[in-house]
């Protein structure tokens, strides 16, 4: 029986392009065979072997048979003292890396006593105003033995300076520090909307960090190119893939234009992807991302080291998929999304807590989220073999289609003059807004089912206990930052701020002046304001 006869005999004709779709709207066929791949298995030329170009099947030869992914739970609330306690709690319960969430004022470059900070200090992350807060955040945690991730972008260079000085005061040199700081400023203009400066000087600051880390911090990743927030803003899987990779390639272009050799910095670029609920599409997305990055770094930028071609990435389960209704259902959603990240070959993973649609996670919810990863690692058997879904007709076809979609977007962005110009013109912002509107319309109409929200809503629910931030913490943090200003050498601080402003008007690297300012106990807000006096602020053009 031929394939066409099989479709007809079982009433499946026409199913290839109708009825079933991925979350992004791509049609899902009733059956996938070698017809859906460019070549016949096992000679399909783009699959390859794990650990070898183009890394479709994973960036390391042994993958999880050799070493599990890093279990890196996101944490931060209140003052540095409270978050330090949560960090210690997570480390004692089996977490293997720290991931820092900052509060909104810190993300926006404001000190805790700034008028715009009122009511937000310590609410959705930890408040960090000066190097003294950074020291308290990691007190008793050996920074030469624990890798640290910091999710902050516009003022990332300032936070890195605080971290370098805090480590220095522990006796740990920059060369011994391992971890990642996000720094993905293009993503901010596209999706998350937390910025301090106009696009061009903000891009210069990213370049300064890459240059500094390539020379002084060989174990540090100065940029984590983030699709996570792009997806949270409403992007499809294809848009997350395309815009994230194009952001990353733009940072590479900028660094090369500065005169840096691509092989000197590319191995320390990392990525951060979302794990949404459409299980197989997410796996295809990760596989396509590795393949595209390897090809572009090797063929477009001339990288010669396999380490430069190798895309390593962190994954976080989808916050936007969490529901305030029937929140215990979120445990299931998180487990499925985490499994997609693992089967997609992630290097580190954060699992969201079931109560995060309501508030910051309680300790119980955070522990369940961590246990979810541990159950996947220790009980399911999915780590026993490498890329267990490789060769699946469905997964390989999705991988190929997502790759095609990414290159279609690349062509549109290049026609606009590159990613920086596309962002200034609002192109990715419009694409994401349209996708978000279409998805929400489908949910509102019932065409897209969300269990407990627009279907299966029956039944009484008990209130979910939530973590509430004591308002006293904000008052305490405001008092702390004012004490820092009162107790320091004011002349030294002003000299450092003046040096930062002078460096901002020129072309020199800003990292050393920022580190000097951190040592002098200048605050984040003071440093941001010194730069804004030179560079100005940024206002977004509305996108409808």
Secondary structure as UniProt FT lines:
FT   HELIX           3..9
FT   TURN            10..11
FT   TURN            13..14
FT   HELIX           15..17
FT   TURN            23..24
FT   HELIX           34..36
FT   TURN            41..42
FT   TURN            45..47
FT   TURN            50..51
FT   TURN            53..54
FT   TURN            56..57
FT   HELIX           63..65
FT   STRAND          70..71
FT   STRAND          74..75
FT   HELIX           80..92
FT   TURN            93..94
FT   STRAND          98..102
FT   HELIX           104..108
FT   TURN            112..113
FT   HELIX           115..117
FT   TURN            118..123
FT   HELIX           131..137
FT   TURN            138..140
FT   TURN            143..145
FT   STRAND          148..151
FT   TURN            154..155
FT   HELIX           156..170
FT   HELIX           174..176
FT   STRAND          179..181
FT   HELIX           185..187
FT   HELIX           188..192
FT   HELIX           199..216
FT   TURN            218..219
FT   STRAND          220..221
FT   STRAND          223..226
FT   HELIX           228..232
FT   TURN            233..234
FT   HELIX           237..257
FT   TURN            258..259
FT   HELIX           262..265
FT   HELIX           266..268
FT   STRAND          269..275
FT   HELIX           279..295
FT   HELIX           296..300
FT   HELIX           306..309
FT   STRAND          313..317
FT   HELIX           319..321
FT   TURN            325..328
FT   HELIX           329..343
FT   TURN            344..345
FT   STRAND          348..350
FT   TURN            354..358
FT   HELIX           363..378
FT   TURN            382..383
FT   TURN            388..391
FT   HELIX           393..415
FT   TURN            416..417
FT   HELIX           419..424
FT   TURN            425..426
FT   HELIX           427..445
FT   TURN            452..454
FT   HELIX           471..487
FT   HELIX           490..505
FT   HELIX           511..519
FT   TURN            520..521
FT   HELIX           524..535
//
